[in-house]
Amino acid sequence: MNNPKIRIIISTIREGRFGDKPARWIFDIASGREGLDFEIVDLRDYPLSHLREHPPTGHETSRWSGKLDELDGNLFVTAEYNHSMPGVLKNALDHVSPECHRKPAAFVGYGGVGGARAVEQLRPVCIELQMAPTRTGVHIGMGPLLGVRKEGKSLSDYDFLTSSADTMLDELAWWTFTLKAGREEAIEYIGAEL
Ligand SMILES: Cc1cc2nc3c(=O)[nH]c(=O)nc-3n(C[C@H](O)[C@H](O)[C@H](O)COP(=O)(O)O)c2cc1C
């Protein structure tokens, strides 16, 4: 079996965003693991318009849909905007559905309370898209945010973040292998992917 592929999605696109830092940090940790391949996917590279038709069509939609289709799981790196996920992420998810089915979703949130409210809103969106969210998320709160922004620290200086990243990645790996095998077996038994 080829290594399953997980995409790490940077969910904000504004100039000067913080999102690159947690994405690069979790990518570096995750890439040290055997058996899974990770890649960073930046929503800046998929400039989708707001949904004006459903199912959506167009070149950008096809590129986005194709990217999701080829991967085996999602790791969302998300900010919290007004106690929810950034609109650009919700819009991107509204453009897809079968591409996400029966694949895992994991979360790195950042914000005043670790992006927890955004992540908790993102979980049911993922469930509606038939993804399996991991229980453990990584929450980068005010302490590390200020440490990185104002004191020149790095996210890897915070052991408690690394520890929750390890737990989250263990869960993500379990679900990724399990669901990939399940999807492949379903094709054998049912004749087509569900
Ligand atoms: C429109 C907007 C709304 C925000 N709302 C929240 C919020 O509800 N909770 C929070 O913790 N931070 C909030 N923030 C602060 C963000 O956590 C902080 O700006 C973070 O760096 C945003 O991620 P980004 O830099 O990747 O865009 C908000 C920021 C913006 C731009």
The ligand as a Gaussian input file, in Angstrom:
#p B3LYP/6-31G(d) Opt

LIG

0 1
 C      -12.158000      39.085000      11.435000
 C      -11.424000      38.615000      12.665000
 C      -12.134000      38.088000      13.723000
 C      -11.463000      37.601000      14.843000
 N      -12.186000      37.002000      15.832000
 C      -11.528000      36.344000      16.805000
 C      -12.251000      35.543000      17.741000
 O      -13.453000      35.442000      17.716000
 N      -11.542000      34.863000      18.667000
 C      -10.180000      34.918000      18.736000
 O       -9.591000      34.258000      19.573000
 N       -9.467000      35.691000      17.875000
 C      -10.118000      36.388000      16.916000
 N       -9.410000      37.143000      16.015000
 C       -7.957000      37.280000      16.195000
 C       -7.253000      36.132000      15.462000
 O       -7.188000      35.017000      16.314000
 C       -5.842000      36.548000      15.088000
 O       -5.884000      37.750000      14.336000
 C       -5.165000      35.474000      14.237000
 O       -3.847000      35.864000      13.968000
 C       -5.933000      35.290000      12.919000
 O       -5.342000      34.302000      12.116000
 P       -4.515000      34.716000      10.796000
 O       -3.421000      35.644000      11.277000
 O       -3.965000      33.418000      10.269000
 O       -5.468000      35.393000       9.869000
 C      -10.058000      37.668000      14.905000
 C       -9.348000      38.222000      13.833000
 C      -10.004000      38.671000      12.726000
 C       -9.207000      39.210000      11.554000

